[in-house]
Amino acid sequence: MSIRLAEQPLDRIVVVFLVGAGAVGVGALLRTFDHRSLLGWVSIGIASGVLLRWGRSLWLPLFAGAASLSILLGEGWWPSLMAAAGTLSGPWLLATVLGRSSFRTDFSGPRDALRFGAAAMAVMTVPPTIVLGALEWLGRGSSLVPAGPRWVHWWAHATIATLLVAPVVATLTAATPRAWLQRARTALGLLAALALYVVATLLLPRSAIGLWVAPLGLIVVLYSAMRMDLAFTSLLGLGFVTASSLNVSDDSPVWTFAIILAATSLLVHALLAEHIQVERALDDTEARHRADLLEAASREQQRIGRDVHDTIGQELTALSLMARAIEI
């Protein structure tokens, strides 16, 4: 999966540099409004998708863009480097781990989605461990929030953002929106369900949301996973998780809901991919069987033709000899 930077087109490197800048800039901006918002961590999922799709060697322009924008925004070089490393080390580790396996970036294999989910949950434990540990060792850790809750917050948000956003970036192509338009009625129905979910989370008490609104949201995402592609379902899941975090004082239940939702989406995609592969294998077997039957029938026809030709030839020869005998 690794691609040398010198072999990358310049326009791709520039785009990845800008994505890196947004990874810190947009994330920091969103976290300024609401530090608990999942949207502030979406940039980690975008970076993960970029590295999965184009190779982990592009981590360098990602890191350069993230650190450069942070410095331009007035941060010191140390906080800028730490912010860039904290944002992008997880995506680099994810691309490295999956790059050493038979993982396919289009999630076309039945095990690709499961490998991705397990790897994302595992590698996202490393960045907060290293960064927060370094800050505590240097005496620069925040005195307002203990390191333990910050570690859990970081891991949960980075993992959820990666599970929901990276598949979109890794699989999105020019044909993807056209595929959505071909199922416009289904897509609009799912978006309408998301809109109703947002209204419910704003108007209903949290007890009602936890009892039946959240399970309904999970059902909607499950239906989307069965009818739409992984990119659409992941974006829809991101909308449901973001809506669930509205007006919440404790977002721990939202983390559980988000991980279950993302895992369900990936599992259904993996099962459908396996089902499609089995169907294709059966179709290939049937096609080969039909080809073998046609070839066998052709050989039999040729054999019968040769037999008929030989028999008729012998009979004609015999008749010719008999006719000559009669004439004599």
Secondary structure, 3 states (H helix, E strand, C coil): CCCCHHHCCHHHHHHHHHHHHHHHHHHHHHHHHCCCCHHHHHHHHHHHHHHHHHCHHHHHHHHHHHHHHHHHCCCCHHHHHHHHHHHHHHHHHHHHHHHCCCCCCCCCCCCHHHHHHHHHHHHCCHHHHHHHHHHHHHCCCCCCCCHHHHHHHHHHHHHHHHHHHHHHHHHCCCHHHHHHHHCHHHHHHHHHHHHHHHHHHHHCCHHHHHHHHHHHHHHHHHHHHHHCCHHHHHHHHHHHHHHHCCCCCCCHHHHHHHHHHHHHHHHHHHHHHHHHHHHHHHHHHHHHHHHHHHHHHHHHHHHHHHHHHHHHHHHHHHHHHHHHHHHC
